[in-house]
Amino acid sequence: MGDNSCYIRPGFIINMLRRGLKCVCRYSGRLMSPTTSNVTRTLTSGYRSQYSIDKIYPNSDQDYFGSTSFSQSSSVTQDGKEPFSGYIPINKLDIKYSRGSGPGGQNVNKVNTKVEVRFHVESADWIPQWIRERLLEKEAGRITKGGYLVMTSDATRKQMLNQADCMEKIRTVIFGASELPRELTEEEKTVKERRMAKAKQAMLREKRQHSLKKQHRQTPNVGGS
């Protein structure tokens, strides 16, 4: 220890070892630690696109092509009617793809991005019967003569997103048909009757003024015959 020129500090050795380890990890994937290799393998095998179903609908059932694993809810509304759960089985829909006129430039002339989804309302057993009856009544303009409800979408240049848009439209229409009118309270009924009486008086007043205006426009009968 008397000769300082032969003394090597421990910190210098540690730094050299660290640099050597970094070089090995950088240029040789095989010499990486098992933990790092496992993480890399997991990230590679578990990659999901930004348009995957689990990212568009994070809380949905990933087995969306089958209905065997789905158990319909047995809950009922306050009126004793079974509600719509929001589940739409893909295998019971008629889905067609075509070239749309939406955004995308020349892409719309090459890829079938437009989506058309239809289903037969009366035979759709995944919708409660009382909602199907209201759906046939409220959405008569969207239902074909054959009894099919048709939804189309070409809002984006992605086929999957347009299909998801059609599904959301169908879900919104069904939920709208399942909404029952709320019964009015006595106070609300009184206010409604007053408003209707006031509107009726205003209409009669307007008709009377219009009648007087027409009478003043008539040519006076001079000399009478």
Sequence and secondary structure as in RCSB ss.txt:
>XXXX:A:sequence
MGDNSCYIRPGFIINMLRRGLKCVCRYSGRLMSPTTSNVTRTLTSGYRSQYSIDKIYPNSDQDYFGSTSFSQSSS
VTQDGKEPFSGYIPINKLDIKYSRGSGPGGQNVNKVNTKVEVRFHVESADWIPQWIRERLLEKEAGRITKGGYLV
MTSDATRKQMLNQADCMEKIRTVIFGASELPRELTEEEKTVKERRMAKAKQAMLREKRQHSLKKQHRQTPNVGGS
>XXXX:A:secstr
   GGG   HHHHHHHHHHHHHHHHHH STTS HHHHHHHHHHHHT   TTSHHHHSTTS S TT STT      
  TTS     S   GGGSEEEEE  SSS GGGGGTS  EEEEEEESTT TTS HHHHHHHHHHTTTTB TTSEEE
EEE SSS HHHHHHHHHHHHHHHHHHHT       HHHHHHHHHHHHHHHHHHHHHHHHHHHHHHHHS    S  
